[in-house]
Amino acid sequence: MVGMRDVAKKAGVSLSTVSLVVNGTGYVSDDMRDRVQRAMSALNYVPNELARNLYHNRTNMVGVIVPTIRHPFFATFTANLQHALAGQGLSTMLCSTADAENGEAEYVEMLRRHIMDGIVMSAHTAHTPDYWTSIRRPIVAFDRVLGEGIASVGSDHEQGGRLIADLLIRTGARHVVMIGGPRDQFFDLAARGEVEDAFDLEKTTFPTVRYYLTLEQELTKAGIRYEYVEAGEVMDFDGYHRAVNETLDRVGPDGVDAVVSSDIGASFCVREALQRGIGIPRDLQIVAYDGTYLTDLAGMRMTAVVQDFVGIAQSVADHITQVIVNEDAGAAKASLKKDDNPFEPSVLIPVTLALGDTTRAASAAADHS
């Protein structure tokens, strides 16, 4: 096997010069660099990446923790994030907490032991903010607020709630059902006794809930009836199926006439409604939230609030890269300013409303995307 000593001999330079060229450290004249690179090419020398990473105390590996990759939202997110991280020279190690016995704990331990350079956390965690802030290694949260000083990137879910509310109000909805995950999980801080008001929009570590809460507030102002139907955990597709069927049992002249859910729930709703002969959007309007590939595969092109997966992934990749660079440079972690809300993501990515065939009066709402 060809090693650096062989390259040094071929190029007629010292071993330390070859090391400087391979590791990209220190000053090497252009002439010396050219000689080393020609020798490497002639000998088909491939640098030992592991050794080089150890030299720099880096692995160029980022752990990405999601609840499950079976869900189209997290599949789309991780695909885009992997591409964005690769653009930063970073590889991705994926952890699906639904399929991992130790959840995020194993990855956090790997981060502590410098087996990876950073973690992107986008799954539910039962750990308190003190746990995450005590790790003191590069972490970025996606659609979660982990603790003070830990950057968080997420979509502007309040904007998403307003877009849906405006559409449903303008199209004459009378009884809206929102189908989503366990509602008490959204208010984890209240469940742990850390805040007094369980429905305070500003005090939840789950920014996603803001679209539900904003939608409820706007519907209340408009005098439109609404309710929330729980469908189980994010990976519980059967739970979504049951919730959709129970909701559709109540569709009628004086019953439910609009459903808002994730792409999964909305897709189930379209399929079941068509099988039952329920007119879409005449008798039932359906709005999806996420905007993954499912919105075009449900049997009808769905109206959906679309999250900017490319923008989200790039922002997350930029943030984790910067935190890693800051750590390498010994820079202090960026902390929140005094006027920042510790329960709100550091970066909010705008969402858009894509109009489809599952809502009425599409043209009237077209200017609100």
C-alpha positions, 0 to 999 in steps of 0.5 A, a space after each residue: 500500500 502506498 503511503 506518505 513516505 513513498 510520496 515523499 521519496 517520489 517527490 524528493 521532499 520531506 515527510 512533513 512537507 507531504 503531511 502539510 499538503 495532505 492535511 492542508 495546514 501550514 505554508 508550502 510553496 507552490 513548487 513544493 505543492 505541485 511536486 507532491 501532488 504530481 507524486 501522489 497522482 503518479 503513485 495513485 496515493 489516496 489520503 487516509 481520511 480517518 487519520 486526517 480527520 483525527 489530525 484535525 479532531 474532526 470526523 466531518 460527520 453530523 448526526 441527524 435525529 428524526 422520529 421516523 423516516 417512514 413519514 413523508 415529511 421527515 423523508 423529504 427533510 432528511 433528503 434535502 438536509 443530506 444534500 445541503 450537508 454534503 455541500 458543506 463537506 459533511 456526511 450524514 448519520 441518520 437516527 430514527 428514534 422510533 426504530 432505535 432502542 436508545 433514542 437520541 441518547 446514543 447519538 448524544 454520547 457519540 457527540 460527547 466522545 467526538 465520534 461525530 462533529 454535531 447533531 441536528 435534533 428534530 425529534 421529540 425529547 423528554 429531556 429538559 433544556 438543562 440536559 441539552 445545554 450541558 452537552 456543550 457541543 455543536 447542536 442545532 434544533 429543527 422544529 424544536 426548542 431545546 434550550 437557551 443558546 441552542 440555535 433552532 430553525 423552523 417554518 413560520 407556522 403562525 403564518 401557515 395557520 393564518 393562511 389556512 384560516 383566511 382560506 377557510 373563512 373566505 370559502 365559507 367553512 362552518 365546522 373545521 376539524 384539525 387532525 394531528 398528534 397527541 395534543 398534550 405532547 405539544 404542551 410539554 412545558 406545562 406537563 412538566 410544570 415549567 409554565 402555568 398556561 398550557 395554551 400559551 402560544 409563546 411557551 411550548 418547545 414544539 413550534 409546529 403547534 403554532 399553526 393549530 393555535 393560530 388557526 383556532 384563534 382566527 376561526 374563533 374570531 370569525 365565529 367558525 366552529 372547530 375541534 381538534 381530533 387526536 390521531 396518535 404519534 407521528 409514526 402511527 399511520 393507523 391512528 390517522 386512518 381511524 381519526 379520518 374515518 371517525 371525522 368523515 362519519 360526521 360530514 353532512 349538511 350540518 356537520 363537518 365540512 373542512 379538514 386540516 391535517 398533515 399530508 398523511 392525514 389529508 391524503 387518507 381523508 381524500 381517499 376515504 371521502 372519494 370512496 364514500 362518495 363525499 363531494 370534494 370540495 363541494 361537501 368537504 374541503 381538505 387542506 394539507 400541511 407540509 407540501 410533500 410529494 403526497 399532495 400530488 398522489 392522493 387521488 386529487 391535487 391537494 391544497 396545501 401549506 408548503 414548507 420550504 424544504 430546500 430553504 430549511 435544509 440549507 439554513 440548518 446546514 449553515 447553522 450546524 456548520 457555523 457552530 462546528 467552526 466556532 467550536 474549532 476556533 474556540 469561539 463562544 457559542 452565540 447566546 440569545 439576546 435579552 429580548 429574544 423569546 427562548 421558546 421561539 426558533 432562531 430562524 423562521 422560514 416562510 411557508 406558502 399556500 399551494 392551491 389545489 382541487 380540494 378547496 373551493 373558490 381557489 381563485 379568490 385566495 390566489 393572492 394570499 400565497 
